[in-house]
Amino acid sequence: MSNMFAMPNVPSTTSVLSTYTAFAASAMLVKTMLNEVQAMTSQLIPQKLQQKILSSLGGLFRNSCQLTLIIEEYNGFSINEIYQASEVYLSTRITPSIDQLKVSKAHREKNLFVTINKGQKIMDVFEGIHLVWEFVCKETQNTVVDYENYSESTEKSEHRSVVLSFDKRYQEKVLKTYLPYVLERSKAIKEENKVVKLHSLGTFNGDFSGGPWGSINLDHPSTFDTLAMDPILKQELMDDLDRFVKRRDFYKRIGKPWKRGYLLYGPPGTGKSSLIAAMANHLKFDIYDLELTSLRSNSDLRRLLTSTANRSILVIEDIDCSIELQDRQYAGHNNGDSQLTLSGLLNFIDGLWSSCGDERIIVFTTNHKDKLDPALLRPGRMDMHIHMSYCTASGFKILASNYLKIKSHCLFTVIERLIRKWK
Ligand SMILES: Nc1ncnc2c1ncn2[C@@H]1O[C@H](COP(=O)(O)OP(=O)(O)OP(=O)(O)O)[C@@H](O)[C@H]1O
């Protein structure tokens, strides 16, 4: 009977299991070998050869152990931030093994942007995980129908993406740790290379179409090192700025907008504008130079202020000359938005403007602090009042060092005595 159902060509369960076990063991062995090879290649073999070996070995096991993430340039109509970040991040991972590079330069940017071209691969190692990045660019042809002329034409378009491959086992680590790291690094790299911009109204004529602010790179060479001012005050200001940018959680906790106000006052030509440039260069914040005399109403002002970006310094120079200062006591008499008023400015700065943005700095300058409306000087409005005055003995030393490269001289004591005497 038993022979009747015997199927000589069908392997027994035991032999299937043992074959499977042997296969699984060899798969494991090959997988381990692959990892070993990966580890070994990274130490012993030149980068270019590494890529070839690993990509051909990887190809054998792509289906079984490799995971591929596709990061497209656009997410619907909006740009995919991970794509952008990986472009920036990978520009720092270029090795001599890459055959083709793409070089570009944005208008007025100082640095060239170098990145890999389509089809090129970049290897990266993160906490022992080996990752391969590849830029992919596919051309597609779309049919465009012109209904008015009953005609059809074809248009070429490019779909760019980056493909990231790695061992499946590390999926969670790559998504939760590596990609956030890439985002963070790219942010820091952008920040390092950031060119500070000066935004000004230029030919503003009340028309907001196309944005009211024009911008150029701020090439002002002033820094805290070149600035001649009292060293203690300078240090206090630098500490204040550094503390301010680190206090996101503090402002959130106390429920106040993340903004800080500085009033710079002193005689003409004592370095107020230079100090603003030094602050911008120190923090890498853009400057918005607001010329109040070119505005007509509070509503113009509101629209201008809401179109300023975060991490910026809003500068209103010579506040005593650019607005009717005593208007607060008559504020009740003027009809709301029709006229530009100090109360309009202060209300908006304290209220909506500062709460719809982060890391905002506002700087007022004046040659005549005594002429300012007390409302402007109220604590909490201008957090620090900085007196820029005539040259002090320590300021003189900085200028002598900057202009003449003289760090010490026998005449210094005489000059210092004279400065102190006439101060
Ligand atoms: N404290 C300073 N340290 C270094 N340079 C200074 C200082 N003060 C003035 N200067 C030099 O003098 C020139 C005028 O300075 P700046 O425009 O910064 O002064 P200001 O106080 O803004 O003048 P104003 O009140 O007229 O706008 C600049 O070119 C700057 O190089």
PDBQT file of the ligand as one rigid body, heavy atoms in Angstrom, charges set to zero:
ROOT
HETATM    1  N1  LIG A 501      33.219 102.809  16.748  1.00  0.00    +0.000 N 
HETATM    2  C1  LIG A 501      33.701 102.684  15.514  1.00  0.00    +0.000 A 
HETATM    3  N2  LIG A 501      34.463 101.629  15.195  1.00  0.00    +0.000 NA
HETATM    4  C2  LIG A 501      34.956 101.490  13.956  1.00  0.00    +0.000 A 
HETATM    5  N3  LIG A 501      34.717 102.353  12.960  1.00  0.00    +0.000 NA
HETATM    6  C3  LIG A 501      33.953 103.429  13.219  1.00  0.00    +0.000 A 
HETATM    7  C4  LIG A 501      33.388 103.635  14.516  1.00  0.00    +0.000 A 
HETATM    8  N4  LIG A 501      32.685 104.772  14.481  1.00  0.00    +0.000 NA
HETATM    9  C5  LIG A 501      32.783 105.254  13.248  1.00  0.00    +0.000 A 
HETATM   10  N5  LIG A 501      33.526 104.462  12.474  1.00  0.00    +0.000 N 
HETATM   11  C6  LIG A 501      33.846 104.660  11.055  1.00  0.00    +0.000 C 
HETATM   12  O1  LIG A 501      33.261 105.914  10.703  1.00  0.00    +0.000 OA
HETATM   13  C7  LIG A 501      32.344 105.798   9.618  1.00  0.00    +0.000 C 
HETATM   14  C8  LIG A 501      30.948 106.271  10.051  1.00  0.00    +0.000 C 
HETATM   15  O2  LIG A 501      30.428 105.349  10.974  1.00  0.00    +0.000 OA
HETATM   16  P1  LIG A 501      28.894 104.915  11.013  1.00  0.00    +0.000 P 
HETATM   17  O3  LIG A 501      28.225 105.200   9.719  1.00  0.00    +0.000 OA
HETATM   18  O4  LIG A 501      28.837 103.531  11.515  1.00  0.00    +0.000 OA
HETATM   19  O5  LIG A 501      28.376 105.916  12.107  1.00  0.00    +0.000 OA
HETATM   20  P2  LIG A 501      26.874 106.274  12.534  1.00  0.00    +0.000 P 
HETATM   21  O6  LIG A 501      26.898 106.468  13.986  1.00  0.00    +0.000 OA
HETATM   22  O7  LIG A 501      25.953 105.249  12.007  1.00  0.00    +0.000 OA
HETATM   23  O8  LIG A 501      26.639 107.631  11.790  1.00  0.00    +0.000 OA
HETATM   24  P3  LIG A 501      25.193 108.376  11.566  1.00  0.00    +0.000 P 
HETATM   25  O9  LIG A 501      24.638 108.680  12.906  1.00  0.00    +0.000 OA
HETATM   26  O10 LIG A 501      25.604 109.618  10.836  1.00  0.00    +0.000 OA
HETATM   27  O11 LIG A 501      24.383 107.444  10.770  1.00  0.00    +0.000 OA
HETATM   28  C9  LIG A 501      32.332 104.373   9.191  1.00  0.00    +0.000 C 
HETATM   29  O12 LIG A 501      32.928 104.285   7.931  1.00  0.00    +0.000 OA
HETATM   30  C10 LIG A 501      33.157 103.604  10.206  1.00  0.00    +0.000 C 
HETATM   31  O13 LIG A 501      34.162 102.894   9.528  1.00  0.00    +0.000 OA
ENDROOT
TORSDOF 0
